[in-house]
Amino acid sequence: VHQVQRSADGRDPLIATTGDTVRLRVRLPAKAMAGAKDPLVVTGRTGAGDFMMMEYVDGQTVRFVLDHWGGGAMASGPVKLDFARAHDVEVALESLAPPPAGRPARQERRGYVQVRVNGVEVWNERVALYATEADAVAIGRNPIGGTSCGPEFTGALLAAERVKRD
């Protein structure tokens, strides 16, 4: 992480209580291995988590993959990117929004996943997700031990913020 941001009241802006979207500015690894998957947003706890990953197809193509612990993975179509420049990636997951009143955070529910790259929507689908607490969200790392991606993003995570979806 090249920059740390704080809200006006000094809180970590990634531990939001309302935002369902994470905006990232990333530089992809120069020598990404085909088939490798890097974590972008990991939510939940061991055994009840979701992994939004970037999979490297080749030196100019990625796919976005969502692995729902115990339920399998789904992927976007291929996305061509220039690995030599930085990109804006916006990940919206309904599980990032607060759980509905009276429902436990670890409960599974249907929700949306939406990914935009440089302002262009590349994936939008209804999926199974685990609702999660605000403090159980990791950016660019996999702290809950899932095996579907590596332990951390291997490119450069230049900026991250959590916001409400537009």
PARO-106462 format. One line per field, with one value per atom (N, C-alpha, C): z, x, y; atom name; residue in three letters; residue number from 1. Coordinates in nm, 4 decimals, padded with zeros to 6 digits, always signed. Atoms other than C-alpha are relative to their C-alpha. Example, Ala and Ser with C-alpha at 12.3 -4.5 7.8 and 13.67 -1.06 7.14 Angstrom:
# PARO-106462
up: [+00.0000, +00.7800, +00.0000, -00.0060, +00.7140, +00.0730]
east: [+00.0890, +01.2300, +00.0900, -00.0820, +01.3670, -00.0770]
north: [-00.1190, -00.4500, +00.1200, -00.1190, -00.1060, +00.1090]
atom: [N, CA, C, N, CA, C]
rest: [Ala, Ala, Ala, Ser, Ser, Ser]
nr: [1, 1, 1, 2, 2, 2]
***
This chain:
# PARO-106462
up: [+00.0000, +00.0000, +00.0000, +00.0149, -00.1115, +00.0739, -00.0646, +00.0726, +00.1027, -00.1029, +00.3920, +00.0105, -00.0078, +00.4080, +00.1282, -00.1188, +00.7118, -00.0282, +00.0145, +00.7276, +00.0876, -00.0755, +00.8783, +00.1506, -00.1437, +01.2199, +00.0426, -00.0330, +01.2025, -00.0140, +00.0158, +01.1325, -00.1316, +00.1216, +00.8729, -00.0958, +00.0905, +00.5670, -00.0610, +00.0519, +00.4665, +00.0967, -00.0971, +00.7864, +00.0075, +00.0099, +00.6806, +00.0502, -00.0437, +00.8135, -00.1078, +00.1017, +00.4940, -00.1395, +00.1386, +00.1750, -00.0447, +00.0566, -00.0453, -00.1142, +00.1135, -00.2925, +00.0463, -00.0239, -00.2787, -00.1319, +00.1174, -00.5258, +00.0214, -00.0079, -00.5929, -00.1181, +00.1096, -00.7988, +00.0098, -00.0034, -00.8925, -00.1205, +00.1093, -01.1010, +00.0024, +00.0071, -01.2186, +00.0025, -00.0037, -01.1664, -00.1417, +00.1321, -01.4562, -00.0539, +00.0431, -01.4663, +00.0713, -00.0619, -01.3607, -00.0649, +00.0511, -01.3949, -00.0402, +00.0481, -01.6050, +00.0978, -00.0933, -01.3797, +00.1450, -00.1376, -01.0653, +00.0324, -00.0455, -00.8602, +00.1206, -00.1088, -00.6399, +00.0676, -00.0697, -00.3690, -00.0234, +00.0045, -00.4222, +00.1254, -00.1176, -00.1554, +00.0587, -00.0699, +00.0995, +00.1188, -00.1081, +00.3388, +00.0837, -00.0867, +00.6324, +00.0852, -00.0903, +00.8469, -00.0608, +00.0452, +00.7976, +00.0022, +00.0128, +00.6749, -00.0430, +00.0395, +00.5965, -00.0625, +00.0640, +00.3585, -00.1506, +00.1451, +00.0024, -00.0455, +00.0542, -00.2121, -00.1380, +00.1313, -00.4965, -00.0447, +00.0446, -00.6958, -00.1428, +00.1373, -01.0117, -00.0456, +00.0564, -01.2215, -00.1251, +00.1154, -01.4718, -00.1056, +00.1086, -01.7990, -00.0840, +00.0728, -01.9921, +00.0269, -00.0242, -02.0120, -00.0372, +00.0327, -02.1304, +00.0332, -00.0278, -02.0001, +00.1441, -00.1345, -01.6574, -00.0014, -00.0296, -01.5249, +00.1469, -00.1400, -01.2023, +00.0463, -00.0515, -00.9879, +00.1407, -00.1341, -00.6863, +00.0488, -00.0620, -00.4661, +00.1299, -00.1189, -00.2101, +00.0782, -00.0782, +00.0655, +00.0100, -00.0053, +00.0334, -00.1139, +00.1059, -00.2749, -00.1396, +00.1326, -00.5612, -00.0482, +00.0566, -00.7824, -00.1283, +00.1232, -01.0598, -00.0549, +00.0596, -01.3070, -00.1047, +00.1068, -01.5345, -00.1312, +00.1267, -01.8987, +00.0014, +00.0063, -02.0081, -00.0186, +00.0081, -01.9711, -00.0437, +00.0493, -02.1782, +00.0734, -00.0715, -01.9815, -00.0370, +00.0186, -02.0330, +00.1354, -00.1281, -01.7568, +00.0365, -00.0264, -01.7854, +00.0641, -00.0597, -01.6528, +00.1143, -00.1135, -01.3446, -00.0473, +00.0350, -01.3501, +00.1229, -00.1046, -01.1479, -00.0043, -00.0116, -01.0289, +00.1112, -00.0967, -00.8542, +00.0202, -00.0347, -00.6745, +00.0926, -00.0835, -00.5444, +00.0379, -00.0530, -00.3239, +00.1006, -00.0944, -00.1447, +00.1419, -00.1335, +00.1432, +00.0737, -00.0661, +00.2132, +00.0685, -00.0648, +00.3036, +00.1346, -00.1299, +00.6625, -00.0171, +00.0092, +00.7176, +00.0350, -00.0356, +00.7306, +00.1504, -00.1441, +01.0801, +00.0423, -00.0551, +01.2857, -00.0645, +00.0645, +01.0561, +00.0415, -00.0400, +01.1785, -00.1194, +00.1058, +00.9812, -00.0768, +00.0697, +00.8964, -00.0856, +00.0759, +00.7347, -00.1501, +00.1450, +00.3660, -00.0608, +00.0695, +00.1273, -00.1463, +00.1401, -00.2413, -00.0078, +00.0145, -00.3517, -00.1340, +00.1270, -00.6307, +00.0113, +00.0191, -00.7504, -00.1272, +00.1164, -00.9865, -00.0020, +00.0145, -01.1209, -00.1175, +00.1056, -01.3190, -00.0065, +00.0202, -01.4668, -00.0850, +00.0685, -01.5668, -00.0441, +00.0251, -01.5494, -00.0848, +00.0865, -01.7715, +00.0775, -00.0681, -01.6248, -00.0756, +00.0613, -01.6874, +00.0587, -00.0604, -01.4586, +00.0885, -00.0845, -01.2945, +00.0084, -00.0134, -01.1530, +00.1421, -00.1317, -00.8639, +00.0433, -00.0497, -00.6468, +00.1463, -00.1431, -00.3052, +00.0701, -00.0781, -00.0450, +00.1485, -00.1447, +00.3277, +00.0408, -00.0593, +00.5058, +00.0929, -00.0793, +00.6967, +00.0839, -00.0842, +00.9737, -00.0689, +00.0621, +00.8759, +00.0230, -00.0289, +01.0414, -00.0585, +00.0590, +00.8508, -00.1511, +00.1418, +00.5160, -00.0170, +00.0264, +00.3824, -00.1457, +00.1336, +00.0806, -00.0408, +00.0533, -00.1268, +00.0785, -00.0764, +00.1171, +00.0390, -00.0320, +00.2242, +00.1429, -00.1382, +00.6058, +00.0555, -00.0563, +00.6423, -00.0469, +00.0305, +00.4888, -00.1160, +00.1174, +00.1711, -00.0953, +00.0900, -00.0834, -00.1468, +00.1399, -00.4006, -00.0551, +00.0459, -00.4145, +00.0900, -00.0779, -00.2897, +00.1260, -00.1267, +00.0428, -00.0163, +00.0176, -00.1030, -00.1476, +00.1355, -00.4176, -00.0394, +00.0372, -00.6081, -00.0850, +00.0688, -00.8062, +00.1045, -00.0927, -00.6475, +00.0264, -00.0415, -00.4538, +00.0311, -00.0093, -00.5049, +00.0866, -00.0812, -00.3359, +00.0196, -00.0277, -00.1798, +00.0824, -00.0799, -00.0510, -00.0081, -00.0055, +00.0500, -00.0083, +00.0272, -00.0780, -00.0236, +00.0433, -00.1508, -00.1513, +00.1449, -00.5001, -00.0651, +00.0787, -00.7582, -00.0589]
east: [+00.0860, +00.0000, +00.0901, -00.0840, +00.1520, -00.0525, +00.0591, -00.0838, -00.1019, +00.0991, -00.2872, -00.0893, +00.0950, -00.6016, -00.0806, +00.0849, -00.8037, -00.1173, +00.1143, -01.1481, +00.0240, -00.0163, -01.1940, +00.0030, +00.0007, -01.2619, +00.1087, -00.1137, -00.9475, -00.0216, +00.0281, -01.1191, +00.0546, -00.0405, -01.0018, -00.1183, +00.1156, -01.2228, -00.0384, +00.0361, -01.2154, -00.0902, +00.0911, -01.3971, -00.1216, +00.1202, -01.7193, -00.1192, +00.1205, -02.0611, -00.1074, +00.1040, -02.2492, +00.0437, -00.0403, -02.0462, +00.0020, +00.0008, -02.0977, +00.1001, -00.0918, -01.8217, +00.1411, -00.1401, -01.4433, +00.0592, -00.0682, -01.2593, +00.1499, -00.1436, -00.9037, +00.0717, -00.0903, -00.6214, +00.1143, -00.0995, -00.3878, +00.0929, -00.0931, -00.0828, +00.0227, -00.0109, -00.0731, +00.1457, -00.1379, +00.2373, +00.0573, -00.0639, +00.4830, +00.0097, -00.0169, +00.5316, -00.0996, +00.1040, +00.2003, -00.0013, +00.0039, +00.1866, -00.1432, +00.1322, -00.1049, -00.0652, +00.0741, -00.3699, +00.0098, -00.0130, -00.2506, -00.1175, +00.1108, -00.5221, +00.0448, -00.0335, -00.4637, -00.1271, +00.1170, -00.7078, -00.0132, +00.0299, -00.8729, -00.0780, +00.0829, -01.1473, -00.0384, +00.0346, -01.1871, -00.0862, +00.0926, -01.4818, -00.0331, +00.0465, -01.6003, +00.1084, -00.0879, -01.4291, +00.0290, -00.0316, -01.2732, -00.1262, +00.1176, -01.5456, -00.1258, +00.1174, -01.7881, +00.0466, -00.0556, -01.6141, -00.0159, +00.0036, -01.6078, +00.1305, -00.1281, -01.3017, -00.0226, +00.0027, -01.3092, +00.1456, -00.1391, -00.9963, +00.0170, -00.0383, -00.8171, +00.0840, -00.0745, -00.7030, +00.0721, -00.0812, -00.4228, -00.0114, +00.0195, -00.5149, +00.1262, -00.1268, -00.2067, +00.0548, -00.0665, +00.0155, -00.0792, +00.0834, -00.2701, -00.1477, +00.1394, -00.5879, -00.0169, +00.0367, -00.7492, -00.1463, +00.1405, -01.0759, -00.0196, +00.0336, -01.2502, -00.0745, +00.0539, -01.3408, -00.0524, +00.0557, -01.5693, -00.0149, +00.0118, -01.5261, -00.0767, +00.0859, -01.8013, +00.0343, -00.0502, -01.6588, -00.1068, +00.0894, -01.8214, -00.1002, +00.1000, -02.0203, +00.0570, -00.0596, -01.7733, +00.0258, -00.0429, -01.6414, -00.0756, +00.0580, -01.7885, +00.0971, -00.0967, -01.5946, -00.0635, +00.0375, -01.6358, +00.0570, -00.0657, -01.5479, +00.1395, -00.1359, -01.1935, -00.0018, -00.0136, -01.0842, +00.1432, -00.1331, -00.7928, +00.0449, -00.0564, -00.5675, +00.1463, -00.1407, -00.2358, +00.0686, -00.0650, -00.0201, +00.1052, -00.1033, +00.2240, -00.0566, +00.0559, -00.0207, -00.0958, +00.0902, -00.2360, -00.1449, +00.1416, -00.6075, -00.0866, +00.0999, -00.9122, -00.0949, +00.0869, -01.1053, -00.0998, +00.1061, -01.4397, -00.0751, +00.0659, -01.5835, -00.1165, +00.1199, -01.9403, -00.0493, +00.0509, -02.0540, -00.1092, +00.1080, -02.3855, +00.0407, -00.0447, -02.2085, +00.0765, -00.0682, -02.0185, -00.0987, +00.1032, -02.3466, -00.0340, +00.0363, -02.4652, -00.1064, +00.1032, -02.6698, -00.1363, +00.1346, -03.0454, -00.0232, +00.0293, -03.1782, -00.0493, +00.0419, -03.2126, +00.0623, -00.0632, -03.0009, +00.1463, -00.1402, -02.6655, +00.0927, -00.0935, -02.3629, +00.0510, -00.0542, -02.2478, -00.1030, +00.1054, -02.5758, +00.0214, -00.0138, -02.5667, -00.1240, +00.1118, -02.7805, +00.0363, -00.0232, -02.8223, +00.0283, -00.0344, -02.6710, +00.0653, -00.0610, -02.4968, +00.1519, -00.1401, -02.1408, +00.0044, -00.0169, -02.0480, +00.1454, -00.1379, -01.7016, +00.0070, -00.0283, -01.5997, +00.1509, -00.1420, -01.2562, +00.0112, -00.0164, -01.1591, -00.1353, +00.1323, -01.5276, -00.0924, +00.0800, -01.6529, -00.0411, +00.0482, -01.8730, +00.0457, -00.0470, -01.7152, -00.0694, +00.0700, -01.9301, -00.1113, +00.1132, -02.2723, -00.0872, +00.0709, -02.4401, -00.0535, +00.0511, -02.6523, +00.0723, -00.0810, -02.4526, -00.0354, +00.0103, -02.4501, +00.1172, -00.1018, -02.2604, -00.0275, +00.0176, -02.2022, -00.0075, +00.0022, -02.3120, +00.1210, -00.1217, -02.0166, +00.0016, -00.0185, -01.9218, +00.0967, -00.0845, -01.7525, +00.1487, -00.1417, -01.4261, +00.0538, -00.0435, -01.4117, +00.0143, -00.0242, -01.3115, +00.1487, -00.1429, -00.9572, +00.0180, -00.0279, -00.8230, +00.1396, -00.1296, -00.5457, +00.0700, -00.0605, -00.4879, -00.1065, +00.0867, -00.6363, +00.0307, -00.0314, -00.6333, -00.0795, +00.0865, -00.8973, +00.0375, -00.0541, -00.6967, -00.0604, +00.0530, -00.8876, +00.1107, -00.1047, -00.6915, -00.0238, +00.0294, -00.8511, +00.0833, -00.0878, -00.6086, +00.1226, -00.1219, -00.2682, -00.0236, +00.0155, -00.2021, -00.0144, +00.0089, -00.1738, +00.0091, -00.0053, -00.2048, +00.1465, -00.1416, +00.1230, +00.0403, -00.0308, +00.0972, +00.0156, -00.0066, +00.0901, -00.1410, +00.1269, -00.2154, +00.0287, -00.0365, -00.1900, -00.0948, +00.0990, -00.5116, -00.1214, +00.1233, -00.8287, -00.0917, +00.1006, -01.1499, -00.1301, +00.1290, -01.4892, -00.1095, +00.1042, -01.7973, -00.1331, +00.1293, -02.1668, +00.0003, +00.0058, -02.2359, -00.0743, +00.0641, -02.3218, -00.1301]
north: [-00.1162, +00.0000, +00.1217, -00.1174, +00.3277, +00.1218, -00.1147, +00.5589, -00.0466, +00.0290, +00.5505, +00.1226, -00.1101, +00.7615, -00.0133, -00.0037, +00.8635, +00.0934, -00.0896, +01.0162, +00.1223, -00.1243, +01.3644, -00.0235, +00.0270, +01.2092, -00.0988, +00.0847, +00.9923, -00.1488, +00.1421, +00.6575, -00.0524, +00.0669, +00.4105, -00.0006, -00.0075, +00.4775, -00.1342, +00.1315, +00.1098, -00.0757, +00.0615, +00.0143, +00.0911, -00.0825, +00.1801, -00.0792, +00.0688, +00.1022, +00.0019, -00.0104, +00.1846, -00.0409, +00.0192, +00.1528, -00.1451, +00.1347, -00.1534, -00.0143, -00.0026, -00.0639, +00.0355, -00.0318, -00.0665, +00.0479, -00.0544, +00.1557, -00.0167, +00.0273, +00.0476, +00.0629, -00.0386, +00.1919, -00.0990, +00.1078, -00.0931, +00.0067, +00.0270, -00.1636, -00.1500, +00.1452, -00.5230, -00.0434, +00.0478, -00.7359, -00.0129, +00.0038, -00.7139, -00.1419, +00.1394, -01.0903, -00.0896, +00.0823, -01.2395, -00.1380, +00.1369, -01.6173, -00.0348, +00.0383, -01.7419, -00.0971, +00.0846, -01.8962, +00.0444, -00.0490, -01.7166, +00.0909, -00.0837, -01.5439, +00.0811, -00.0918, -01.2404, +00.0493, -00.0538, -01.1270, +00.1508, -00.1429, -00.7894, +00.0392, -00.0249, -00.7928, -00.1359, +00.1243, -01.0737, +00.0395, -00.0335, -01.0661, -00.1224, +00.1071, -01.2719, -00.0609, +00.0746, -01.5309, -00.1362, +00.1351, -01.8727, -00.0853, +00.0846, -02.1053, +00.0729, -00.0792, -01.8197, +00.1308, -00.1179, -01.5840, -00.0032, -00.0154, -01.4565, +00.0638, -00.0455, -01.3934, +00.0595, -00.0637, -01.1393, +00.0095, +00.0135, -01.2116, +00.0481, -00.0260, -01.1112, -00.1191, +00.1130, -01.4077, +00.0470, -00.0374, -01.3575, -00.1087, +00.0957, -01.5280, -00.0084, -00.0102, -01.4100, +00.1401, -00.1276, -01.1002, +00.1234, -00.1152, -00.8792, -00.0208, +00.0337, -01.0438, -00.0475, +00.0450, -01.0885, -00.0428, +00.0280, -01.2293, +00.0313, -00.0197, -01.1426, -00.1241, +00.1251, -01.4424, +00.0257, -00.0044, -01.4627, -00.1427, +00.1316, -01.7696, +00.0161, +00.0001, -01.8208, -00.1261, +00.1130, -02.0441, -00.1084, +00.1140, -02.3865, -00.0064, -00.0038, -02.2893, +00.0091, -00.0057, -02.2693, +00.1411, -00.1275, -01.9934, +00.0315, -00.0515, -01.7798, +00.1025, -00.0919, -01.5658, +00.0894, -00.0920, -01.2684, -00.0525, +00.0284, -01.2838, +00.0598, -00.0542, -01.1961, +00.1519, -00.1450, -00.8318, +00.0309, -00.0389, -00.6963, +00.1251, -00.1139, -00.4596, +00.0187, -00.0322, -00.2868, -00.0171, +00.0283, -00.4348, +00.1049, -00.1001, -00.1413, +00.1269, -00.1213, +00.1182, -00.0326, +00.0169, +00.1699, -00.0016, +00.0123, +00.0857, +00.0256, -00.0191, +00.1856, -00.1188, +00.1161, -00.1196, +00.0282, -00.0237, -00.0778, -00.1311, +00.1260, -00.3822, +00.0310, -00.0157, -00.3669, -00.1389, +00.1267, -00.6550, +00.0316, -00.0256, -00.6601, -00.0394, +00.0422, -00.8356, +00.1097, -00.1110, -00.5116, +00.0951, -00.0809, -00.3392, -00.0633, +00.0588, -00.3833, -00.1084, +00.1029, -00.7001, +00.0576, -00.0464, -00.6517, -00.0149, +00.0020, -00.5813, -00.1381, +00.1271, -00.8968, -00.1230, +00.1161, -01.1162, -00.0051, +00.0101, -01.2465, +00.0230, -00.0352, -01.1328, -00.1210, +00.1166, -01.4854, -00.0729, +00.0669, -01.5785, +00.0193, -00.0038, -01.6617, +00.0656, -00.0631, -01.4576, +00.0211, -00.0331, -01.3804, +00.1493, -00.1405, -01.0529, +00.0245, -00.0358, -00.8738, +00.0086, -00.0339, -00.8547, +00.0830, -00.0855, -00.5756, +00.0454, -00.0441, -00.4940, +00.0977, -00.0976, -00.1878, +00.0184, -00.0269, -00.1314, +00.1251, -00.1282, +00.2210, +00.0564, -00.0550, +00.3161, -00.0855, +00.0866, +00.0309, -00.1249, +00.1206, -00.2421, -00.1245, +00.1246, -00.5839, -00.1226, +00.1135, -00.8006, +00.0525, -00.0344, -00.7773, -00.1244, +00.1264, -01.0858, -00.0158, +00.0381, -01.2168, -00.1261, +00.1109, -01.4558, -00.0273, +00.0289, -01.6232, +00.0682, -00.0711, -01.4185, -00.0210, -00.0047, -01.4184, +00.1461, -00.1328, -01.1032, +00.0082, -00.0105, -00.9665, +00.1268, -00.1172, -00.7262, +00.0964, -00.1018, -00.3981, -00.0259, +00.0223, -00.5050, -00.1305, +00.1276, -00.8374, +00.0133, -00.0270, -00.6859, +00.0258, -00.0174, -00.7176, +00.0422, -00.0510, -00.5308, -00.0438, +00.0404, -00.6871, -00.1093, +00.1095, -00.9718, -00.1017, +00.1136, -01.3049, -00.0452, +00.0353, -01.3193, -00.1171, +00.1039, -01.5944, -00.1405, +00.1308, -01.8768, -00.0754, +00.0690, -01.9571, -00.0391, +00.0501, -02.1574, +00.0347, -00.0299, -02.0192, +00.1146, -00.1074, -01.7248, +00.0051, -00.0161, -01.6245, +00.0822, -00.0729, -01.4491, +00.1505, -00.1449, -01.0984, +00.0373, -00.0520, -00.8900, +00.0175, -00.0008, -00.9256, +00.1202, -00.1249, -00.6015, +00.1096, -00.1125, -00.2558, +00.0515, -00.0583, -00.1407, +00.1468, -00.1407, +00.2355, +00.0819, -00.0716, +00.3521, -00.0894, +00.0745, +00.2121, +00.0884, -00.0696, +00.3653, -00.0777, +00.0687, +00.2336, +00.1057, -00.0990, +00.4165, -00.0689, +00.0516, +00.3737, -00.0085, +00.0210, +00.2418, +00.1147, -00.1074, +00.5077, -00.0452]
atom: [N, CA, C, N, CA, C, N, CA, C, N, CA, C, N, CA, C, N, CA, C, N, CA, C, N, CA, C, N, CA, C, N, CA, C, N, CA, C, N, CA, C, N, CA, C, N, CA, C, N, CA, C, N, CA, C, N, CA, C, N, CA, C, N, CA, C, N, CA, C, N, CA, C, N, CA, C, N, CA, C, N, CA, C, N, CA, C, N, CA, C, N, CA, C, N, CA, C, N, CA, C, N, CA, C, N, CA, C, N, CA, C, N, CA, C, N, CA, C, N, CA, C, N, CA, C, N, CA, C, N, CA, C, N, CA, C, N, CA, C, N, CA, C, N, CA, C, N, CA, C, N, CA, C, N, CA, C, N, CA, C, N, CA, C, N, CA, C, N, CA, C, N, CA, C, N, CA, C, N, CA, C, N, CA, C, N, CA, C, N, CA, C, N, CA, C, N, CA, C, N, CA, C, N, CA, C, N, CA, C, N, CA, C, N, CA, C, N, CA, C, N, CA, C, N, CA, C, N, CA, C, N, CA, C, N, CA, C, N, CA, C, N, CA, C, N, CA, C, N, CA, C, N, CA, C, N, CA, C, N, CA, C, N, CA, C, N, CA, C, N, CA, C, N, CA, C, N, CA, C, N, CA, C, N, CA, C, N, CA, C, N, CA, C, N, CA, C, N, CA, C, N, CA, C, N, CA, C, N, CA, C, N, CA, C, N, CA, C, N, CA, C, N, CA, C, N, CA, C, N, CA, C, N, CA, C, N, CA, C, N, CA, C, N, CA, C, N, CA, C, N, CA, C, N, CA, C, N, CA, C, N, CA, C, N, CA, C, N, CA, C, N, CA, C, N, CA, C, N, CA, C, N, CA, C, N, CA, C, N, CA, C, N, CA, C, N, CA, C, N, CA, C, N, CA, C, N, CA, C, N, CA, C, N, CA, C, N, CA, C, N, CA, C, N, CA, C, N, CA, C, N, CA, C, N, CA, C, N, CA, C, N, CA, C, N, CA, C, N, CA, C, N, CA, C, N, CA, C, N, CA, C, N, CA, C, N, CA, C, N, CA, C, N, CA, C, N, CA, C, N, CA, C, N, CA, C, N, CA, C, N, CA, C, N, CA, C, N, CA, C, N, CA, C, N, CA, C, N, CA, C, N, CA, C, N, CA, C, N, CA, C, N, CA, C, N, CA, C, N, CA, C, N, CA, C, N, CA, C, N, CA, C, N, CA, C, N, CA, C, N, CA, C, N, CA, C, N, CA, C, N, CA, C, N, CA, C, N, CA, C, N, CA, C, N, CA, C, N, CA, C]
rest: [Val, Val, Val, His, His, His, Gln, Gln, Gln, Val, Val, Val, Gln, Gln, Gln, Arg, Arg, Arg, Ser, Ser, Ser, Ala, Ala, Ala, Asp, Asp, Asp, Gly, Gly, Gly, Arg, Arg, Arg, Asp, Asp, Asp, Pro, Pro, Pro, Leu, Leu, Leu, Ile, Ile, Ile, Ala, Ala, Ala, Thr, Thr, Thr, Thr, Thr, Thr, Gly, Gly, Gly, Asp, Asp, Asp, Thr, Thr, Thr, Val, Val, Val, Arg, Arg, Arg, Leu, Leu, Leu, Arg, Arg, Arg, Val, Val, Val, Arg, Arg, Arg, Leu, Leu, Leu, Pro, Pro, Pro, Ala, Ala, Ala, Lys, Lys, Lys, Ala, Ala, Ala, Met, Met, Met, Ala, Ala, Ala, Gly, Gly, Gly, Ala, Ala, Ala, Lys, Lys, Lys, Asp, Asp, Asp, Pro, Pro, Pro, Leu, Leu, Leu, Val, Val, Val, Val, Val, Val, Thr, Thr, Thr, Gly, Gly, Gly, Arg, Arg, Arg, Thr, Thr, Thr, Gly, Gly, Gly, Ala, Ala, Ala, Gly, Gly, Gly, Asp, Asp, Asp, Phe, Phe, Phe, Met, Met, Met, Met, Met, Met, Met, Met, Met, Glu, Glu, Glu, Tyr, Tyr, Tyr, Val, Val, Val, Asp, Asp, Asp, Gly, Gly, Gly, Gln, Gln, Gln, Thr, Thr, Thr, Val, Val, Val, Arg, Arg, Arg, Phe, Phe, Phe, Val, Val, Val, Leu, Leu, Leu, Asp, Asp, Asp, His, His, His, Trp, Trp, Trp, Gly, Gly, Gly, Gly, Gly, Gly, Gly, Gly, Gly, Ala, Ala, Ala, Met, Met, Met, Ala, Ala, Ala, Ser, Ser, Ser, Gly, Gly, Gly, Pro, Pro, Pro, Val, Val, Val, Lys, Lys, Lys, Leu, Leu, Leu, Asp, Asp, Asp, Phe, Phe, Phe, Ala, Ala, Ala, Arg, Arg, Arg, Ala, Ala, Ala, His, His, His, Asp, Asp, Asp, Val, Val, Val, Glu, Glu, Glu, Val, Val, Val, Ala, Ala, Ala, Leu, Leu, Leu, Glu, Glu, Glu, Ser, Ser, Ser, Leu, Leu, Leu, Ala, Ala, Ala, Pro, Pro, Pro, Pro, Pro, Pro, Pro, Pro, Pro, Ala, Ala, Ala, Gly, Gly, Gly, Arg, Arg, Arg, Pro, Pro, Pro, Ala, Ala, Ala, Arg, Arg, Arg, Gln, Gln, Gln, Glu, Glu, Glu, Arg, Arg, Arg, Arg, Arg, Arg, Gly, Gly, Gly, Tyr, Tyr, Tyr, Val, Val, Val, Gln, Gln, Gln, Val, Val, Val, Arg, Arg, Arg, Val, Val, Val, Asn, Asn, Asn, Gly, Gly, Gly, Val, Val, Val, Glu, Glu, Glu, Val, Val, Val, Trp, Trp, Trp, Asn, Asn, Asn, Glu, Glu, Glu, Arg, Arg, Arg, Val, Val, Val, Ala, Ala, Ala, Leu, Leu, Leu, Tyr, Tyr, Tyr, Ala, Ala, Ala, Thr, Thr, Thr, Glu, Glu, Glu, Ala, Ala, Ala, Asp, Asp, Asp, Ala, Ala, Ala, Val, Val, Val, Ala, Ala, Ala, Ile, Ile, Ile, Gly, Gly, Gly, Arg, Arg, Arg, Asn, Asn, Asn, Pro, Pro, Pro, Ile, Ile, Ile, Gly, Gly, Gly, Gly, Gly, Gly, Thr, Thr, Thr, Ser, Ser, Ser, Cys, Cys, Cys, Gly, Gly, Gly, Pro, Pro, Pro, Glu, Glu, Glu, Phe, Phe, Phe, Thr, Thr, Thr, Gly, Gly, Gly, Ala, Ala, Ala, Leu, Leu, Leu, Leu, Leu, Leu, Ala, Ala, Ala, Ala, Ala, Ala, Glu, Glu, Glu, Arg, Arg, Arg, Val, Val, Val, Lys, Lys, Lys, Arg, Arg, Arg, Asp, Asp, Asp]
nr: [1, 1, 1, 2, 2, 2, 3, 3, 3, 4, 4, 4, 5, 5, 5, 6, 6, 6, 7, 7, 7, 8, 8, 8, 9, 9, 9, 10, 10, 10, 11, 11, 11, 12, 12, 12, 13, 13, 13, 14, 14, 14, 15, 15, 15, 16, 16, 16, 17, 17, 17, 18, 18, 18, 19, 19, 19, 20, 20, 20, 21, 21, 21, 22, 22, 22, 23, 23, 23, 24, 24, 24, 25, 25, 25, 26, 26, 26, 27, 27, 27, 28, 28, 28, 29, 29, 29, 30, 30, 30, 31, 31, 31, 32, 32, 32, 33, 33, 33, 34, 34, 34, 35, 35, 35, 36, 36, 36, 37, 37, 37, 38, 38, 38, 39, 39, 39, 40, 40, 40, 41, 41, 41, 42, 42, 42, 43, 43, 43, 44, 44, 44, 45, 45, 45, 46, 46, 46, 47, 47, 47, 48, 48, 48, 49, 49, 49, 50, 50, 50, 51, 51, 51, 52, 52, 52, 53, 53, 53, 54, 54, 54, 55, 55, 55, 56, 56, 56, 57, 57, 57, 58, 58, 58, 59, 59, 59, 60, 60, 60, 61, 61, 61, 62, 62, 62, 63, 63, 63, 64, 64, 64, 65, 65, 65, 66, 66, 66, 67, 67, 67, 68, 68, 68, 69, 69, 69, 70, 70, 70, 71, 71, 71, 72, 72, 72, 73, 73, 73, 74, 74, 74, 75, 75, 75, 76, 76, 76, 77, 77, 77, 78, 78, 78, 79, 79, 79, 80, 80, 80, 81, 81, 81, 82, 82, 82, 83, 83, 83, 84, 84, 84, 85, 85, 85, 86, 86, 86, 87, 87, 87, 88, 88, 88, 89, 89, 89, 90, 90, 90, 91, 91, 91, 92, 92, 92, 93, 93, 93, 94, 94, 94, 95, 95, 95, 96, 96, 96, 97, 97, 97, 98, 98, 98, 99, 99, 99, 100, 100, 100, 101, 101, 101, 102, 102, 102, 103, 103, 103, 104, 104, 104, 105, 105, 105, 106, 106, 106, 107, 107, 107, 108, 108, 108, 109, 109, 109, 110, 110, 110, 111, 111, 111, 112, 112, 112, 113, 113, 113, 114, 114, 114, 115, 115, 115, 116, 116, 116, 117, 117, 117, 118, 118, 118, 119, 119, 119, 120, 120, 120, 121, 121, 121, 122, 122, 122, 123, 123, 123, 124, 124, 124, 125, 125, 125, 126, 126, 126, 127, 127, 127, 128, 128, 128, 129, 129, 129, 130, 130, 130, 131, 131, 131, 132, 132, 132, 133, 133, 133, 134, 134, 134, 135, 135, 135, 136, 136, 136, 137, 137, 137, 138, 138, 138, 139, 139, 139, 140, 140, 140, 141, 141, 141, 142, 142, 142, 143, 143, 143, 144, 144, 144, 145, 145, 145, 146, 146, 146, 147, 147, 147, 148, 148, 148, 149, 149, 149, 150, 150, 150, 151, 151, 151, 152, 152, 152, 153, 153, 153, 154, 154, 154, 155, 155, 155, 156, 156, 156, 157, 157, 157, 158, 158, 158, 159, 159, 159, 160, 160, 160, 161, 161, 161, 162, 162, 162, 163, 163, 163, 164, 164, 164, 165, 165, 165, 166, 166, 166]
***
